[in-house]
C-alpha cells in the first residue's frame, strides 16, 4: 500500500509538472509572446537543408561565415560545394547509427544463451519480426537468402530516424553570436544523398536477384521485341509495355529517394518549429509522432524492396 500511494503521488507530481511546463512554454514561446508580449524563450531558428561541413575546421568556418573570404559576407552561411570533400553533420549521423547497430547486435550475440535475457530476447524478437515479414512476401527459403540486405535497410532507416530524437542532436553545434550555425550531428535522412544511396542499393539488389534467378531472360520483361522481329503488328504493343516496365523500374529510385528524404526532413523541421513555438512539453508529442513515422518509413522502404524483389524473381507464365 505505501508503495502504491508513493507511485500515485509521483504520477500526480509528474502530471502537475508537465502542465506547468506546458503553460510556461506556451507563454514564453513564439505563440504566447505574440499574444501576451512576453520575451521569447528561444530565438527564431534557422533551417539549413543542405548538409553542413564539420571537419576540417577550415572548411567548416569558411562555409559558416566565420572566416573573411573574398566575395563573401562575414556570418553568411553557404552550402558545401559539389566538388568539396569534407565530413558533414549528416555523415556523422550515419556513422553514429552504424556504430550503435553494430554494438547492439555484437553485444546480443556475445551474451547469447539458450534461455535469453531481456536484451537478447528483444534483439531476437526484432530479427524474427523482420525475417517473418520477409518470409510472408518471398517465402522462407528466399527470405533467408536475402535477409541480410533487407534487415540492414530496415534497421538502418529505423534507428537513424529514432536516434535523431536524442537531445544532443539539437543542442550540440558550432555557434556564432550565441546562435547555432551548424549542428555537430544531424539526421542523415535529411541529407538527400543518404536516401539516394539506399534507393540505389535497393535497386541494384532487386536487379541482381532478378538476373540471378531468371538469367538473361529477365531482360524480356523490358525488351519484348520477339513479335516485331516476326513481323506481327501486335509487337508494337509489347514493345511499348516493355518500355513502361523499364521506366517504372528506373523511377523507383526517384520515388524511394524523395519519399524518405521528404518525410525525414519534414519531421526535422516540425520538431524545430514546435520547439520554437511552444517549448518544453509540447515537443514530446511531436517526438511520439516521429517515432511512429520512423517505423513506418523503415517498414515501407524494406517492404517495397521485398515486393519489387518478389516481382523480379517471379517467372512470367504465358
PyMOL commands that set and color helices and strands:
alter all, ss='L'
color gray80, all
select helices_A, chain A and resi 2-28+30-36+57-63+89-110+118-138+140-163+168-171+188-190+192-221+226-229+235-277+282-313
alter helices_A, ss='H'
color red, helices_A
select strands_A, chain A and resi 53-55+87-88+173-176+179-183
alter strands_A, ss='S'
color yellow, strands_A
deselect
rebuild
show_as cartoon
